Amino acid sequence: MPTDPAPAAPRPPAVRRLRAAVLLGAILLSSMGDEVVLVAAILRLAETGNALWVTALLTAQIGPLILLAPLAGVVLDRFDTGRVLVLSCVGQGLAILPALWFPHPGALVLCVLAVSSLAAFANPAILTLLPSAAGELAPVRAHALFEGVRASATVLGPLTGGVLVGLFGVAPALLLDAVSFFAAATAFLLLGVRRPVARAPGPLWAGALDGARHLARARLFRVLLPVLLVAVAATSTTNVAMVFVVREVMGHGAGIFGALTAGWGAGLLAGALSVSLLRPAPTGRAVALAAALVGAALALWAAFPALGVAALCVVAAGAGNSAFNVLLRSVVHRHTPEPLLGRAHALMGSLVNGGFVAGFLVAGWFAADHPRELLAAAGSVALLTGLLGALALRLTGADGGSDGSDGTGGGCGNDGAHGEDRGRIT
């Protein structure tokens, strides 16, 4: 009987820090590329004067992330996740290039659809590999750094995209996006990010729903998932309502709207930094309370729509948003057995994106005519849902340890103290 290979020797701290810096730099570059091309594509499609092209673009961007999640999850858990990530990044870089030679709006939408379809594999692959790939960091700190990088991209990417399109047109923005994907793939390849898995017998789709079954069986997720869906659907209405609140309720123009949007991004950065420094235990209650913080900030803004209050509220909401993202991913990582990590992360991403779509649909009906009321309702619902979810988790004891189905074999504690090696990167 063959013996298991000896575990890899721990790397020196300087090497771990370098790996983490290179990894996060690659993620920043590719995330900025996404933001740049989104701005460029929206501006290009807006020139047609047909809003349906913009709607088609946004649908192409988010649809595959929902529909392909089951397939992506089972692929990540059946094949080396690191290699899937590298191939997905290369594919994304190639997929955007045809838009350079075929300027028709339909070609641009199809290219974005192809990029997003591959992102359905790349995004959960990054989340699955991240803690070990980022220098063997604890999950909460690794995901906090990742959230900070993504927040930076949301601030820097649109600025870069706007300047590029304004000076040189759409083509350089598309080319930059392709180059960013190729650079990220090269970095992941050189770092040797890997997660070898045992190839399961049977057809590819045989275990596609195992991640969903795991989440449905675990008490923690049975309580947390309704909180997540309601809170995300409620707060995502702000993406649509915010511009109407600024214009119709507060009486300000594009400059203030841009400043408040940037304030949310600053809150995302502040929240990621705070979680990275404080390293709270990744518990369901912490996730629910982060959702409540976002809701409280939005409700306060709706109650007192003055500029100073709005500025404080968007920063607080962004910080709560960031903490919610980091803690949710860390909870999934901690309470999911290693063989199911890819499917669990893919499914959670699908649920979150589904909540966004539901929120956008609701906002489409009410945002223009009742922006303040919608903002107040969104904040109140998220606040109440988060508080009730935290109370339910406390009363049921779902946060207090394994119920025999979460695969952790232990209770909650300091994030770095439970000693599990979730798929070490070799």
Secondary structure as GFF3:
##gff-version 3
##sequence-region A 1 426
A	DSSP	alpha_helix	13	46	.	.	.	ID=ss1
A	DSSP	alpha_helix	51	67	.	.	.	ID=ss2
A	DSSP	alpha_helix	69	78	.	.	.	ID=ss3
A	DSSP	alpha_helix	81	96	.	.	.	ID=ss4
A	DSSP	alpha_helix	98	101	.	.	.	ID=ss5
A	DSSP	alpha_helix	105	133	.	.	.	ID=ss6
A	DSSP	alpha_helix	139	168	.	.	.	ID=ss7
A	DSSP	alpha_helix	170	191	.	.	.	ID=ss8
A	DSSP	three_ten_helix	204	207	.	.	.	ID=ss9
A	DSSP	alpha_helix	210	217	.	.	.	ID=ss10
A	DSSP	alpha_helix	219	236	.	.	.	ID=ss11
A	DSSP	alpha_helix	238	244	.	.	.	ID=ss12
A	DSSP	pi_helix	245	249	.	.	.	ID=ss13
A	DSSP	alpha_helix	254	278	.	.	.	ID=ss14
A	DSSP	alpha_helix	284	303	.	.	.	ID=ss15
A	DSSP	alpha_helix	307	334	.	.	.	ID=ss16
A	DSSP	three_ten_helix	338	340	.	.	.	ID=ss17
A	DSSP	alpha_helix	341	366	.	.	.	ID=ss18
A	DSSP	alpha_helix	371	396	.	.	.	ID=ss19
###
